[in-house]
Structures are given as structure tokens and as C-alpha cells.
């Protein structure tokens, strides 16, 4: 009976994720061709659904998610996509050139405007919900995303330290996971202590999910190439440089990365180093450490956290 109930819970979560995806399309509409493209981008399989699962399974701690939870999930996906659209503005001097260098999904200036539009829709939805705690929680997460974007450009991305990556990722990405879990607590009128614990749980799951996402880039030729070409902040590279190489090797590789390197040659060189230093296993271990922290958060809850336990598994996130 317990197994059957578990299977039903999983089916309910999948149905609710579909409801979030439907809301994403419906609320954007098709009045602008860009919006239809954005909706398709958000709900395609390449997008990790862990953020939505985290919200829904956190809500299930209290009661069955209703339409308000679906709309919160919708706004979280809009906010994440807005941050992606803004993500490539890395250098102030490029902004002064009207961002003509930026390669985005929908073009340069258009991407900035579309990101701002998603922000406005998100807060319109949250305002209509009328839950001030949820609104404040998501507003703070949005503010932290902006802070993370500013922090990101404070160091050269290709040679940044793991600590820098963690600080940026916690603000830009993981905090939105935490906000989802915390919003579920506010939706259910749970205590502040429960809300704070769920935020910490969500944030650590978000860190682990991002580590896994960035590890997957190593085995994807196109994404590997794009990550280096766009000089994105990337944990495998941060970890390799500062945790695996000797001082002399670090100095040599830093110099190469700060110059106009030949892309294909650099990819080959990094692949050799990743294999030599067993980056796959080390990166997975880093993600598992975050999930151990997540389990510790659940132990602090005065609730049956069974529904959240699957999110502490590396294979699930």
C-alpha cells in the first residue's frame, strides 16, 4: 500500500509539472513571436524540472498543491529564464557598446527587454496572489539574482576560484530553488522556522543540481564549446585550476585562458586535464556533499519529510 501511495504521489507531481508548463504558455500568450519561443524554451526537456519538483514536493508536506502553487511555480520559471536572458552581459565596457557582442537566444537588446518583461509578469502574478510573505520571499531572491550577476563580473570568469563560483551560483541560481521551497511554507501558513529550514534545503539542492548540470557540459561537445567561447563561469574549470593543478600549471593555464586562445585546441587540452584529474568523480562528490547538507536540513523539520527525500539523491536532481 505504501508503494502504491508513493507511485500516486509521483504521478500527481508529474501532473502538476504539466499544469505549471501549461500556465507558462497561457500567461505569456502568443501576441509576440518571441514570447511563444520563450515559452517553448522554458518547457522543453533540456530544462531541468528540479526547481518545480522542489516547490511541489515542499507544498505536499502540508497539503495538495492548488492553483496558487502552480502560479508560484510559473513565476519561478519566468524569473530563471529572465536571469538567463540577462546572464551574458558580463563586462561593463560591452554594455556601453550597446551589447552588440552578446550572443543570446533571441538577440542582444531584445533579450534584455524580454528578460525585463518576464520580471514584470512574474510580479504581476505574485501580486494577484495576495500573499505578502511569498511576494517578499521571491522579491529577495530576485534581488539576489541581480547581486549575483554583478558579483560574476567582478572576476575574470574563466580563471575564477571555486569560492567565487559558489557565491555567484548561490545568489543567481540556488536561491531561486530556496525561494520555491520557502514559498511553499508561506503558502501553507507554516512557521518561520519551517520556512527558513525549507529555504536552506532548497538552496543546497539547487547548488547540487547546478553542479550536476555543469558536469554534464563536459560530455556535450556543443555546450562545452559554447561555454568556453562565451567565457562562462564554469565550475569544472574553476575546480581544475584551483584544486587540481600545481602553482606553475595554474599560472601557465591562466595565462592561456586570458589570451585569445584557439578554441578547439583549448577544448582538447582541457579534456585531457579533466580526464587526468578525474573531474567527473570529483565533481559528483561535490554535488553529493551538497545533498548531504540537504538531508541534514530535512532532519531539522518537525514534519514527515518523506516526500522530499528523493530530492537528496544525485540521480533524481
Secondary structure, 3 states (H helix, E strand, C coil): CHHHHHHHHHHHHHHHHHHHHHHHHHHHCCCCHHHHHHHHHHHCCCCCCHHHHHHHHHHCCCCCCCHHHHHHHHHHHHHHHHHHHHHCCCCHHHHHCCCCCCCCCCCHHHHHHHHHHHHHHHHHHHHHHCCHHHHHHHHHHHHHHHHHHHHHCCCCHHHCCHHHHHHHHHHHHHHHHHHHHHHHHHHCCCCHHHHHHHHHHHHHHHHHHHHHHHHHHHHCHHHHHHHHHCCCCCHHHHHHHHHHCCHHHHHHHHHHHHCCCCHHHHHHHHHHHHHHCCHHHHHHHHHHHHHHHHHHHHHCCCCCCHHHHHHHCCCCC
